[in-house]
Amino acid sequence: MQEALVYCVVAISSVIVVGYAVHMLVGGLVSQETEYLLIALACFADMAVIGYMAWDVIKRRRRDW
């Protein structure tokens, strides 16, 4: 259960950092709609990676029991 709390904190902070990084990278260079689309895509990819890592840890822990 502690893993769930850790992954939630990591996921939230990671999405914030990724969104801000994309904003700083492309902000002002492309239209606002394109920037929002890129931020959404990057955040979705980030959440997919975090979700896969959480799933892998849960799968490995269940196998060890």
N, CA, C, O and CB atoms as a CASP TS submission, in Angstrom:
PFRMAT TS
TARGET T0000
AUTHOR 0000-0000-0000
METHOD Language model
MODEL 1
PARENT N/A
ATOM      1  N   MET     1       0.819  -1.191   0.000  1.00  0.00           N
ATOM      2  CA  MET     1       0.000   0.000   0.000  1.00  0.00           C
ATOM      3  C   MET     1       0.865   1.258   0.000  1.00  0.00           C
ATOM      4  O   MET     1       0.448   2.294  -0.517  1.00  0.00           O
ATOM      5  CB  MET     1      -0.933  -0.004   1.201  1.00  0.00           C
ATOM      6  N   GLN     2       2.045   1.179   0.565  1.00  0.00           N
ATOM      7  CA  GLN     2       2.926   2.343   0.578  1.00  0.00           C
ATOM      8  C   GLN     2       3.370   2.711  -0.830  1.00  0.00           C
ATOM      9  O   GLN     2       3.623   3.879  -1.127  1.00  0.00           O
ATOM     10  CB  GLN     2       4.145   2.078   1.459  1.00  0.00           C
ATOM     11  N   GLU     3       3.463   1.693  -1.701  1.00  0.00           N
ATOM     12  CA  GLU     3       3.859   1.983  -3.074  1.00  0.00           C
ATOM     13  C   GLU     3       2.849   2.874  -3.768  1.00  0.00           C
ATOM     14  O   GLU     3       3.216   3.736  -4.567  1.00  0.00           O
ATOM     15  CB  GLU     3       4.035   0.697  -3.855  1.00  0.00           C
ATOM     16  N   ALA     4       1.575   2.667  -3.464  1.00  0.00           N
ATOM     17  CA  ALA     4       0.530   3.469  -4.102  1.00  0.00           C
ATOM     18  C   ALA     4       0.693   4.945  -3.765  1.00  0.00           C
ATOM     19  O   ALA     4       0.553   5.803  -4.637  1.00  0.00           O
ATOM     20  CB  ALA     4      -0.857   2.982  -3.671  1.00  0.00           C
ATOM     21  N   LEU     5       0.984   5.239  -2.519  1.00  0.00           N
ATOM     22  CA  LEU     5       1.187   6.626  -2.112  1.00  0.00           C
ATOM     23  C   LEU     5       2.421   7.221  -2.800  1.00  0.00           C
ATOM     24  O   LEU     5       2.395   8.355  -3.278  1.00  0.00           O
ATOM     25  CB  LEU     5       1.332   6.718  -0.582  1.00  0.00           C
ATOM     26  N   VAL     6       3.478   6.450  -2.839  1.00  0.00           N
ATOM     27  CA  VAL     6       4.708   6.923  -3.483  1.00  0.00           C
ATOM     28  C   VAL     6       4.470   7.169  -4.966  1.00  0.00           C
ATOM     29  O   VAL     6       4.877   8.205  -5.491  1.00  0.00           O
ATOM     30  CB  VAL     6       5.852   5.907  -3.289  1.00  0.00           C
ATOM     31  N   TYR     7       3.819   6.236  -5.646  1.00  0.00           N
ATOM     32  CA  TYR     7       3.568   6.412  -7.072  1.00  0.00           C
ATOM     33  C   TYR     7       2.628   7.582  -7.352  1.00  0.00           C
ATOM     34  O   TYR     7       2.782   8.262  -8.366  1.00  0.00           O
ATOM     35  CB  TYR     7       2.990   5.140  -7.656  1.00  0.00           C
ATOM     36  N   CYS     8       1.675   7.822  -6.488  1.00  0.00           N
ATOM     37  CA  CYS     8       0.785   8.978  -6.670  1.00  0.00           C
ATOM     38  C   CYS     8       1.556  10.291  -6.550  1.00  0.00           C
ATOM     39  O   CYS     8       1.370  11.203  -7.356  1.00  0.00           O
ATOM     40  CB  CYS     8      -0.359   8.944  -5.639  1.00  0.00           C
ATOM     41  N   VAL     9       2.417  10.382  -5.544  1.00  0.00           N
ATOM     42  CA  VAL     9       3.220  11.601  -5.374  1.00  0.00           C
ATOM     43  C   VAL     9       4.156  11.787  -6.554  1.00  0.00           C
ATOM     44  O   VAL     9       4.287  12.894  -7.076  1.00  0.00           O
ATOM     45  CB  VAL     9       4.027  11.547  -4.061  1.00  0.00           C
ATOM     46  N   VAL    10       4.808  10.710  -6.979  1.00  0.00           N
ATOM     47  CA  VAL    10       5.728  10.780  -8.115  1.00  0.00           C
ATOM     48  C   VAL    10       4.983  11.142  -9.394  1.00  0.00           C
ATOM     49  O   VAL    10       5.463  11.957 -10.183  1.00  0.00           O
ATOM     50  CB  VAL    10       6.465   9.445  -8.294  1.00  0.00           C
ATOM     51  N   ALA    11       3.820  10.546  -9.602  1.00  0.00           N
ATOM     52  CA  ALA    11       3.053  10.822 -10.821  1.00  0.00           C
ATOM     53  C   ALA    11       2.606  12.275 -10.881  1.00  0.00           C
ATOM     54  O   ALA    11       2.707  12.912 -11.929  1.00  0.00           O
ATOM     55  CB  ALA    11       1.837   9.903 -10.903  1.00  0.00           C
ATOM     56  N   ILE    12       2.116  12.797  -9.775  1.00  0.00           N
ATOM     57  CA  ILE    12       1.644  14.185  -9.763  1.00  0.00           C
ATOM     58  C   ILE    12       2.801  15.152  -9.998  1.00  0.00           C
ATOM     59  O   ILE    12       2.698  16.064 -10.818  1.00  0.00           O
ATOM     60  CB  ILE    12       0.946  14.506  -8.428  1.00  0.00           C
ATOM     61  N   SER    13       3.892  14.950  -9.279  1.00  0.00           N
ATOM     62  CA  SER    13       5.028  15.867  -9.453  1.00  0.00           C
ATOM     63  C   SER    13       5.652  15.724 -10.826  1.00  0.00           C
ATOM     64  O   SER    13       6.103  16.710 -11.408  1.00  0.00           O
ATOM     65  CB  SER    13       6.084  15.619  -8.382  1.00  0.00           C
ATOM     66  N   SER    14       5.684  14.515 -11.348  1.00  0.00           N
ATOM     67  CA  SER    14       6.263  14.289 -12.668  1.00  0.00           C
ATOM     68  C   SER    14       5.442  14.965 -13.767  1.00  0.00           C
ATOM     69  O   SER    14       6.000  15.547 -14.697  1.00  0.00           O
ATOM     70  CB  SER    14       6.370  12.792 -12.944  1.00  0.00           C
ATOM     71  N   VAL    15       4.135  14.886 -13.656  1.00  0.00           N
ATOM     72  CA  VAL    15       3.277  15.534 -14.659  1.00  0.00           C
ATOM     73  C   VAL    15       3.467  17.046 -14.626  1.00  0.00           C
ATOM     74  O   VAL    15       3.505  17.693 -15.673  1.00  0.00           O
ATOM     75  CB  VAL    15       1.790  15.180 -14.417  1.00  0.00           C
ATOM     76  N   ILE    16       3.586  17.601 -13.444  1.00  0.00           N
ATOM     77  CA  ILE    16       3.797  19.046 -13.322  1.00  0.00           C
ATOM     78  C   ILE    16       5.123  19.446 -13.960  1.00  0.00           C
ATOM     79  O   ILE    16       5.187  20.419 -14.711  1.00  0.00           O
ATOM     80  CB  ILE    16       3.766  19.478 -11.842  1.00  0.00           C
ATOM     81  N   VAL    17       6.177  18.695 -13.662  1.00  0.00           N
ATOM     82  CA  VAL    17       7.498  19.022 -14.208  1.00  0.00           C
ATOM     83  C   VAL    17       7.519  18.854 -15.723  1.00  0.00           C
ATOM     84  O   VAL    17       8.067  19.701 -16.429  1.00  0.00           O
ATOM     85  CB  VAL    17       8.578  18.140 -13.565  1.00  0.00           C
ATOM     86  N   VAL    18       6.936  17.779 -16.229  1.00  0.00           N
ATOM     87  CA  VAL    18       6.916  17.552 -17.680  1.00  0.00           C
ATOM     88  C   VAL    18       6.114  18.641 -18.384  1.00  0.00           C
ATOM     89  O   VAL    18       6.547  19.165 -19.410  1.00  0.00           O
ATOM     90  CB  VAL    18       6.325  16.164 -18.005  1.00  0.00           C
ATOM     91  N   GLY    19       4.960  18.980 -17.845  1.00  0.00           N
ATOM     92  CA  GLY    19       4.143  20.028 -18.458  1.00  0.00           C
ATOM     93  C   GLY    19       4.865  21.368 -18.486  1.00  0.00           C
ATOM     94  O   GLY    19       4.822  22.089 -19.483  1.00  0.00           O
ATOM     95  N   TYR    20       5.524  21.690 -17.390  1.00  0.00           N
ATOM     96  CA  TYR    20       6.253  22.955 -17.329  1.00  0.00           C
ATOM     97  C   TYR    20       7.457  22.948 -18.268  1.00  0.00           C
ATOM     98  O   TYR    20       7.766  23.964 -18.891  1.00  0.00           O
ATOM     99  CB  TYR    20       6.709  23.237 -15.897  1.00  0.00           C
ATOM    100  N   ALA    21       8.135  21.807 -18.372  1.00  0.00           N
ATOM    101  CA  ALA    21       9.291  21.712 -19.271  1.00  0.00           C
ATOM    102  C   ALA    21       8.872  21.916 -20.725  1.00  0.00           C
ATOM    103  O   ALA    21       9.546  22.615 -21.482  1.00  0.00           O
ATOM    104  CB  ALA    21       9.986  20.349 -19.111  1.00  0.00           C
ATOM    105  N   VAL    22       7.759  21.304 -21.105  1.00  0.00           N
ATOM    106  CA  VAL    22       7.267  21.500 -22.480  1.00  0.00           C
ATOM    107  C   VAL    22       6.875  22.956 -22.686  1.00  0.00           C
ATOM    108  O   VAL    22       7.165  23.529 -23.736  1.00  0.00           O
ATOM    109  CB  VAL    22       6.056  20.569 -22.777  1.00  0.00           C
ATOM    110  N   HIS    23       6.228  23.556 -21.710  1.00  0.00           N
ATOM    111  CA  HIS    23       5.849  24.968 -21.810  1.00  0.00           C
ATOM    112  C   HIS    23       7.088  25.851 -21.994  1.00  0.00           C
ATOM    113  O   HIS    23       7.091  26.751 -22.833  1.00  0.00           O
ATOM    114  CB  HIS    23       5.065  25.405 -20.552  1.00  0.00           C
ATOM    115  N   MET    24       8.116  25.595 -21.225  1.00  0.00           N
ATOM    116  CA  MET    24       9.331  26.406 -21.335  1.00  0.00           C
ATOM    117  C   MET    24      10.056  26.169 -22.656  1.00  0.00           C
ATOM    118  O   MET    24      10.704  27.073 -23.183  1.00  0.00           O
ATOM    119  CB  MET    24      10.268  26.105 -20.172  1.00  0.00           C
ATOM    120  N   LEU    25       9.946  24.955 -23.190  1.00  0.00           N
ATOM    121  CA  LEU    25      10.630  24.629 -24.438  1.00  0.00           C
ATOM    122  C   LEU    25       9.941  25.230 -25.658  1.00  0.00           C
ATOM    123  O   LEU    25      10.605  25.789 -26.532  1.00  0.00           O
ATOM    124  CB  LEU    25      10.723  23.131 -24.596  1.00  0.00           C
ATOM    125  N   VAL    26       8.621  25.121 -25.726  1.00  0.00           N
ATOM    126  CA  VAL    26       7.927  25.546 -26.944  1.00  0.00           C
ATOM    127  C   VAL    26       7.058  26.782 -26.748  1.00  0.00           C
ATOM    128  O   VAL    26       6.507  27.300 -27.720  1.00  0.00           O
ATOM    129  CB  VAL    26       7.078  24.424 -27.457  1.00  0.00           C
ATOM    130  N   GLY    27       6.923  27.261 -25.529  1.00  0.00           N
ATOM    131  CA  GLY    27       6.084  28.426 -25.269  1.00  0.00           C
ATOM    132  C   GLY    27       6.566  29.647 -26.042  1.00  0.00           C
ATOM    133  O   GLY    27       7.733  30.029 -25.953  1.00  0.00           O
ATOM    134  N   GLY    28       5.680  30.243 -26.784  1.00  0.00           N
ATOM    135  CA  GLY    28       6.025  31.418 -27.582  1.00  0.00           C
ATOM    136  C   GLY    28       6.533  31.091 -28.974  1.00  0.00           C
ATOM    137  O   GLY    28       6.571  31.966 -29.839  1.00  0.00           O
ATOM    138  N   LEU    29       6.924  29.847 -29.204  1.00  0.00           N
ATOM    139  CA  LEU    29       7.415  29.452 -30.528  1.00  0.00           C
ATOM    140  C   LEU    29       6.307  28.907 -31.411  1.00  0.00           C
ATOM    141  O   LEU    29       6.384  28.978 -32.638  1.00  0.00           O
ATOM    142  CB  LEU    29       8.510  28.415 -30.391  1.00  0.00           C
ATOM    143  N   VAL    30       5.281  28.364 -30.780  1.00  0.00           N
ATOM    144  CA  VAL    30       4.154  27.802 -31.525  1.00  0.00           C
ATOM    145  C   VAL    30       2.876  28.444 -30.993  1.00  0.00           C
ATOM    146  O   VAL    30       2.894  29.178 -30.005  1.00  0.00           O
ATOM    147  CB  VAL    30       4.100  26.231 -31.396  1.00  0.00           C
ATOM    148  N   SER    31       1.772  28.152 -31.666  1.00  0.00           N
ATOM    149  CA  SER    31       0.496  28.713 -31.199  1.00  0.00           C
ATOM    150  C   SER    31       0.115  28.100 -29.855  1.00  0.00           C
ATOM    151  O   SER    31       0.617  27.042 -29.474  1.00  0.00           O
ATOM    152  CB  SER    31      -0.629  28.467 -32.240  1.00  0.00           C
ATOM    153  N   GLN    32      -0.766  28.773 -29.157  1.00  0.00           N
ATOM    154  CA  GLN    32      -1.172  28.323 -27.828  1.00  0.00           C
ATOM    155  C   GLN    32      -1.868  26.964 -27.889  1.00  0.00           C
ATOM    156  O   GLN    32      -1.673  26.128 -27.007  1.00  0.00           O
ATOM    157  CB  GLN    32      -2.094  29.355 -27.179  1.00  0.00           C
ATOM    158  N   GLU    33      -2.670  26.740 -28.912  1.00  0.00           N
ATOM    159  CA  GLU    33      -3.356  25.454 -29.054  1.00  0.00           C
ATOM    160  C   GLU    33      -2.351  24.321 -29.265  1.00  0.00           C
ATOM    161  O   GLU    33      -2.502  23.241 -28.693  1.00  0.00           O
ATOM    162  CB  GLU    33      -4.353  25.505 -30.227  1.00  0.00           C
ATOM    163  N   THR    34      -1.337  24.564 -30.078  1.00  0.00           N
ATOM    164  CA  THR    34      -0.305  23.555 -30.317  1.00  0.00           C
ATOM    165  C   THR    34       0.488  23.286 -29.044  1.00  0.00           C
ATOM    166  O   THR    34       0.832  22.142 -28.748  1.00  0.00           O
ATOM    167  CB  THR    34       0.638  24.003 -31.445  1.00  0.00           C
ATOM    168  N   GLU    35       0.774  24.339 -28.298  1.00  0.00           N
ATOM    169  CA  GLU    35       1.486  24.167 -27.030  1.00  0.00           C
ATOM    170  C   GLU    35       0.674  23.302 -26.074  1.00  0.00           C
ATOM    171  O   GLU    35       1.223  22.400 -25.441  1.00  0.00           O
ATOM    172  CB  GLU    35       1.787  25.533 -26.387  1.00  0.00           C
ATOM    173  N   TYR    36      -0.620  23.563 -25.960  1.00  0.00           N
ATOM    174  CA  TYR    36      -1.472  22.764 -25.082  1.00  0.00           C
ATOM    175  C   TYR    36      -1.527  21.308 -25.541  1.00  0.00           C
ATOM    176  O   TYR    36      -1.530  20.392 -24.719  1.00  0.00           O
ATOM    177  CB  TYR    36      -2.884  23.353 -25.031  1.00  0.00           C
ATOM    178  N   LEU    37      -1.571  21.103 -26.843  1.00  0.00           N
ATOM    179  CA  LEU    37      -1.584  19.741 -27.382  1.00  0.00           C
ATOM    180  C   LEU    37      -0.284  19.017 -27.048  1.00  0.00           C
ATOM    181  O   LEU    37      -0.306  17.856 -26.639  1.00  0.00           O
ATOM    182  CB  LEU    37      -1.802  19.765 -28.904  1.00  0.00           C
ATOM    183  N   LEU    38       0.844  19.695 -27.221  1.00  0.00           N
ATOM    184  CA  LEU    38       2.133  19.079 -26.898  1.00  0.00           C
ATOM    185  C   LEU    38       2.254  18.779 -25.404  1.00  0.00           C
ATOM    186  O   LEU    38       2.783  17.735 -25.021  1.00  0.00           O
ATOM    187  CB  LEU    38       3.280  19.990 -27.341  1.00  0.00           C
ATOM    188  N   ILE    39       1.769  19.685 -24.568  1.00  0.00           N
ATOM    189  CA  ILE    39       1.789  19.451 -23.121  1.00  0.00           C
ATOM    190  C   ILE    39       0.926  18.240 -22.777  1.00  0.00           C
ATOM    191  O   ILE    39       1.331  17.397 -21.976  1.00  0.00           O
ATOM    192  CB  ILE    39       1.291  20.705 -22.354  1.00  0.00           C
ATOM    193  N   ALA    40      -0.245  18.151 -23.371  1.00  0.00           N
ATOM    194  CA  ALA    40      -1.133  17.015 -23.098  1.00  0.00           C
ATOM    195  C   ALA    40      -0.506  15.704 -23.550  1.00  0.00           C
ATOM    196  O   ALA    40      -0.590  14.702 -22.839  1.00  0.00           O
ATOM    197  CB  ALA    40      -2.484  17.214 -23.792  1.00  0.00           C
ATOM    198  N   LEU    41       0.116  15.696 -24.714  1.00  0.00           N
ATOM    199  CA  LEU    41       0.759  14.474 -25.209  1.00  0.00           C
ATOM    200  C   LEU    41       1.924  14.058 -24.322  1.00  0.00           C
ATOM    201  O   LEU    41       2.084  12.877 -24.013  1.00  0.00           O
ATOM    202  CB  LEU    41       1.246  14.672 -26.644  1.00  0.00           C
ATOM    203  N   ALA    42       2.727  15.017 -23.916  1.00  0.00           N
ATOM    204  CA  ALA    42       3.865  14.709 -23.056  1.00  0.00           C
ATOM    205  C   ALA    42       3.399  14.204 -21.692  1.00  0.00           C
ATOM    206  O   ALA    42       3.975  13.265 -21.143  1.00  0.00           O
ATOM    207  CB  ALA    42       4.754  15.945 -22.888  1.00  0.00           C
ATOM    208  N   CYS    43       2.365  14.823 -21.153  1.00  0.00           N
ATOM    209  CA  CYS    43       1.845  14.384 -19.850  1.00  0.00           C
ATOM    210  C   CYS    43       1.218  12.997 -19.952  1.00  0.00           C
ATOM    211  O   CYS    43       1.359  12.184 -19.038  1.00  0.00           O
ATOM    212  CB  CYS    43       0.810  15.392 -19.315  1.00  0.00           C
ATOM    213  N   PHE    44       0.528  12.723 -21.056  1.00  0.00           N
ATOM    214  CA  PHE    44      -0.048  11.397 -21.250  1.00  0.00           C
ATOM    215  C   PHE    44       1.053  10.342 -21.346  1.00  0.00           C
ATOM    216  O   PHE    44       0.942   9.273 -20.747  1.00  0.00           O
ATOM    217  CB  PHE    44      -0.926  11.372 -22.514  1.00  0.00           C
ATOM    218  N   ALA    45       2.105  10.634 -22.090  1.00  0.00           N
ATOM    219  CA  ALA    45       3.226   9.690 -22.195  1.00  0.00           C
ATOM    220  C   ALA    45       3.882   9.474 -20.841  1.00  0.00           C
ATOM    221  O   ALA    45       4.250   8.351 -20.497  1.00  0.00           O
ATOM    222  CB  ALA    45       4.266  10.196 -23.208  1.00  0.00           C
ATOM    223  N   ASP    46       4.028  10.544 -20.075  1.00  0.00           N
ATOM    224  CA  ASP    46       4.615  10.446 -18.744  1.00  0.00           C
ATOM    225  C   ASP    46       3.748   9.571 -17.839  1.00  0.00           C
ATOM    226  O   ASP    46       4.276   8.718 -17.125  1.00  0.00           O
ATOM    227  CB  ASP    46       4.789  11.845 -18.129  1.00  0.00           C
ATOM    228  N   MET    47       2.444   9.765 -17.856  1.00  0.00           N
ATOM    229  CA  MET    47       1.555   8.950 -17.032  1.00  0.00           C
ATOM    230  C   MET    47       1.569   7.489 -17.471  1.00  0.00           C
ATOM    231  O   MET    47       1.450   6.592 -16.637  1.00  0.00           O
ATOM    232  CB  MET    47       0.132   9.497 -17.090  1.00  0.00           C
ATOM    233  N   ALA    48       1.713   7.244 -18.758  1.00  0.00           N
ATOM    234  CA  ALA    48       1.789   5.865 -19.239  1.00  0.00           C
ATOM    235  C   ALA    48       3.050   5.179 -18.711  1.00  0.00           C
ATOM    236  O   ALA    48       3.005   4.013 -18.317  1.00  0.00           O
ATOM    237  CB  ALA    48       1.768   5.829 -20.781  1.00  0.00           C
ATOM    238  N   VAL    49       4.154   5.887 -18.703  1.00  0.00           N
ATOM    239  CA  VAL    49       5.406   5.324 -18.192  1.00  0.00           C
ATOM    240  C   VAL    49       5.307   5.073 -16.688  1.00  0.00           C
ATOM    241  O   VAL    49       5.710   4.010 -16.214  1.00  0.00           O
ATOM    242  CB  VAL    49       6.589   6.266 -18.499  1.00  0.00           C
ATOM    243  N   ILE    50       4.784   6.024 -15.943  1.00  0.00           N
ATOM    244  CA  ILE    50       4.616   5.856 -14.499  1.00  0.00           C
ATOM    245  C   ILE    50       3.666   4.687 -14.222  1.00  0.00           C
ATOM    246  O   ILE    50       3.917   3.886 -13.321  1.00  0.00           O
ATOM    247  CB  ILE    50       4.078   7.163 -13.851  1.00  0.00           C
ATOM    248  N   GLY    51       2.599   4.589 -14.976  1.00  0.00           N
ATOM    249  CA  GLY    51       1.656   3.478 -14.815  1.00  0.00           C
ATOM    250  C   GLY    51       2.293   2.135 -15.101  1.00  0.00           C
ATOM    251  O   GLY    51       2.048   1.162 -14.388  1.00  0.00           O
ATOM    252  N   TYR    52       3.111   2.076 -16.146  1.00  0.00           N
ATOM    253  CA  TYR    52       3.808   0.830 -16.464  1.00  0.00           C
ATOM    254  C   TYR    52       4.775   0.447 -15.351  1.00  0.00           C
ATOM    255  O   TYR    52       4.865  -0.724 -14.983  1.00  0.00           O
ATOM    256  CB  TYR    52       4.560   0.960 -17.794  1.00  0.00           C
ATOM    257  N   MET    53       5.490   1.416 -14.820  1.00  0.00           N
ATOM    258  CA  MET    53       6.427   1.118 -13.734  1.00  0.00           C
ATOM    259  C   MET    53       5.679   0.610 -12.505  1.00  0.00           C
ATOM    260  O   MET    53       6.131  -0.339 -11.864  1.00  0.00           O
ATOM    261  CB  MET    53       7.255   2.366 -13.376  1.00  0.00           C
ATOM    262  N   ALA    54       4.555   1.217 -12.166  1.00  0.00           N
ATOM    263  CA  ALA    54       3.767   0.772 -11.019  1.00  0.00           C
ATOM    264  C   ALA    54       3.231  -0.637 -11.254  1.00  0.00           C
ATOM    265  O   ALA    54       3.281  -1.478 -10.357  1.00  0.00           O
ATOM    266  CB  ALA    54       2.607   1.747 -10.749  1.00  0.00           C
ATOM    267  N   TRP    55       2.723  -0.893 -12.443  1.00  0.00           N
ATOM    268  CA  TRP    55       2.212  -2.214 -12.791  1.00  0.00           C
ATOM    269  C   TRP    55       3.315  -3.267 -12.692  1.00  0.00           C
ATOM    270  O   TRP    55       3.077  -4.366 -12.191  1.00  0.00           O
ATOM    271  CB  TRP    55       1.615  -2.202 -14.205  1.00  0.00           C
ATOM    272  N   ASP    56       4.500  -2.945 -13.159  1.00  0.00           N
ATOM    273  CA  ASP    56       5.620  -3.880 -13.119  1.00  0.00           C
ATOM    274  C   ASP    56       6.023  -4.197 -11.678  1.00  0.00           C
ATOM    275  O   ASP    56       6.298  -5.352 -11.353  1.00  0.00           O
ATOM    276  CB  ASP    56       6.816  -3.309 -13.889  1.00  0.00           C
ATOM    277  N   VAL    57       6.058  -3.191 -10.824  1.00  0.00           N
ATOM    278  CA  VAL    57       6.410  -3.423  -9.417  1.00  0.00           C
ATOM    279  C   VAL    57       5.360  -4.300  -8.750  1.00  0.00           C
ATOM    280  O   VAL    57       5.701  -5.229  -8.018  1.00  0.00           O
ATOM    281  CB  VAL    57       6.549  -2.082  -8.657  1.00  0.00           C
ATOM    282  N   ILE    58       4.094  -4.015  -8.995  1.00  0.00           N
ATOM    283  CA  ILE    58       3.026  -4.812  -8.395  1.00  0.00           C
ATOM    284  C   ILE    58       3.101  -6.260  -8.888  1.00  0.00           C
ATOM    285  O   ILE    58       2.948  -7.194  -8.101  1.00  0.00           O
ATOM    286  CB  ILE    58       1.643  -4.201  -8.724  1.00  0.00           C
ATOM    287  N   LYS    59       3.336  -6.443 -10.179  1.00  0.00           N
ATOM    288  CA  LYS    59       3.438  -7.780 -10.746  1.00  0.00           C
ATOM    289  C   LYS    59       4.606  -8.544 -10.135  1.00  0.00           C
ATOM    290  O   LYS    59       4.463  -9.719  -9.796  1.00  0.00           O
ATOM    291  CB  LYS    59       3.593  -7.704 -12.264  1.00  0.00           C
ATOM    292  N   ARG    60       5.751  -7.900  -9.990  1.00  0.00           N
ATOM    293  CA  ARG    60       6.926  -8.562  -9.421  1.00  0.00           C
ATOM    294  C   ARG    60       6.715  -8.893  -7.943  1.00  0.00           C
ATOM    295  O   ARG    60       7.146  -9.951  -7.484  1.00  0.00           O
ATOM    296  CB  ARG    60       8.167  -7.679  -9.590  1.00  0.00           C
ATOM    297  N   ARG    61       6.068  -8.014  -7.202  1.00  0.00           N
ATOM    298  CA  ARG    61       5.839  -8.281  -5.779  1.00  0.00           C
ATOM    299  C   ARG    61       4.875  -9.441  -5.583  1.00  0.00           C
ATOM    300  O   ARG    61       5.062 -10.248  -4.672  1.00  0.00           O
ATOM    301  CB  ARG    61       5.300  -7.033  -5.082  1.00  0.00           C
ATOM    302  N   ARG    62       3.856  -9.539  -6.414  1.00  0.00           N
ATOM    303  CA  ARG    62       2.901 -10.652  -6.296  1.00  0.00           C
ATOM    304  C   ARG    62       3.544 -11.984  -6.644  1.00  0.00           C
ATOM    305  O   ARG    62       3.199 -13.012  -6.062  1.00  0.00           O
ATOM    306  CB  ARG    62       1.693 -10.414  -7.199  1.00  0.00           C
ATOM    307  N   ARG    63       4.474 -11.973  -7.587  1.00  0.00           N
ATOM    308  CA  ARG    63       5.152 -13.198  -7.990  1.00  0.00           C
ATOM    309  C   ARG    63       6.078 -13.694  -6.880  1.00  0.00           C
ATOM    310  O   ARG    63       6.259 -14.901  -6.715  1.00  0.00           O
ATOM    311  CB  ARG    63       5.945 -12.970  -9.286  1.00  0.00           C
ATOM    312  N   ASP    64       6.670 -12.760  -6.113  1.00  0.00           N
ATOM    313  CA  ASP    64       7.589 -13.144  -5.057  1.00  0.00           C
ATOM    314  C   ASP    64       6.884 -13.741  -3.850  1.00  0.00           C
ATOM    315  O   ASP    64       7.511 -14.450  -3.063  1.00  0.00           O
ATOM    316  CB  ASP    64       8.395 -11.958  -4.632  1.00  0.00           C
ATOM    317  N   TRP    65       5.593 -13.469  -3.687  1.00  0.00           N
ATOM    318  CA  TRP    65       4.882 -13.980  -2.518  1.00  0.00           C
ATOM    319  C   TRP    65       4.533 -15.380  -2.785  1.00  0.00           C
ATOM    320  O   TRP    65       3.923 -16.036  -1.941  1.00  0.00           O
ATOM    321  CB  TRP    65       3.634 -13.166  -2.186  1.00  0.00           C
TER
END
